Amino acid sequence: MKKLDIIAKAGNGQVRLYIPSQADEFVILRERLAEEKFTACDSGRQPDHAEILYRGSLDKVSSSQRLYTDTSAETNGLYYYWVKEIGPEGESLCHPILIRVRDTGIWWPRKKYTGFMEQIAKDFPDMAEVCCCGHTTRNYPMNYLRVGNRENSIVYIGAVHPGESGPELALTCVRRILETTPDLLQKTGIAILPAVSADCREDEIDGCPHYLRTNPNGVDLNRNFPSDWDQVSHMYGLSTDFFLDSVYRGHAPASEAETQAVIRMMECVNPRIAVSCHWLASVCEDVLLTSSMAADDAEYMKKATEVNNIFCEAFERPLEEKKSPEDWKLGAVCTGGSFPTWCYRRGIIAFDAEGGRHKALAPAKTDQTTPEILALAIRCHESAMRALLEYAALLS
């Protein structure tokens, strides 16, 4: 098969293929996958079970690009596409591309979550404001929402890894709290940076590639923070020191614009507690992980365990399935260069929030988050966020 650098974009109920070719005619083939999960593109996959969508010429959108638009793809569908070039010398089949048609009600794009923050600030001008802490690799502003008490705060950050969670959960929760119990935010404030690896999250929302872990420079931002950065980790069988692995820590500590922006926000807010939302497909749970560097720090682990248990108990309130306190055990596994490790070195109780504990939210693991599942996750996180705000209020 021929290598052709096709760019695919999904959105507004369409899939658009930008094809760098001067061929006379094209055949467009498509296969929908039955499995709905995060999976890697098989570059050698053959179109044995594909349907022919189109045969003919394609209009140019530039001197080098042709455009094909598929208007029949379904939201949440996972598809392989092949392009076959037809010219005087015959036909040439190109390597396939894999694309997910995402639901932007579940995966909030930048325009949606920035607008949501601005609307909160407009609706609650005495309580909320939007602040800028830096810019992304592609030079987009990194804005965060600051609400409530400025002297006693907690922090939520989202989408440190693009394919994971953040904006949809934290921003919806804080709006509900503002609408129902604003007095709680008089005692404890909250700052929310909805998407850290925001550039590649936009790529993922576009559907191709349909799972990403790094920023545009190929750096895992949760390995790039300037605390214990020099300690190489081989978690997942990958190396933080190898530039082609998806856990690559970068060429230097805090080398990335996004990391610098998070640090700037944290230094401004100076929170007591910080939660970084992870797991998959816009959902995370109450599986909290803190820095591995803290494992032997008895005083820190005691405080972190107390916060962990408060979070877990509150998170489960909207769920029918309850876990025992033994299942809430806090893991001290976050590597050097991670956000929780950077926080630990500064005395901040901090966690990566992961998942895999609750059956009702389990479909997120295979990229099957529905509006109903997201709504349930939001209720769980609202309960947990309220509990953290109440706890932090007692510390003031």
Secondary structure, 3 states (H helix, E strand, C coil): CECCCCEEEEECCEEEEEECCCCCEEEEEEEECCCCCCCCCCCCCCCCCCEEEEEECCCECCCCCEEEEECCCCCCCEEEEEEEEEECCEEEEECCEEEECCCCCCCCCHHHHHHHHHHHHHHCCCCEEEEEEEECCCCCEEEEEEECCCCCEEEEECCCCCCCCCHHHHHHHHHHHHHHCHHHHHHCEEEEECCCCHHHHHHHHCCCCCCCCCCCCCCCHHHCCCCCCCCCCCHHHCCCCCCCCCCCCCCCCCCCHHHHHHHHHHHHHCCCEEEEECCECCECCCEEEEEHHHCCCHHHHHHHHHHHHHHHHHHCCCCCCCCCHHHHCCEEEECCCCHHHHHHCCCCEEEEEECCCCHHHHHHHHCCCCHHHHHHHHHHHHHHHHHHHHHHHHHC
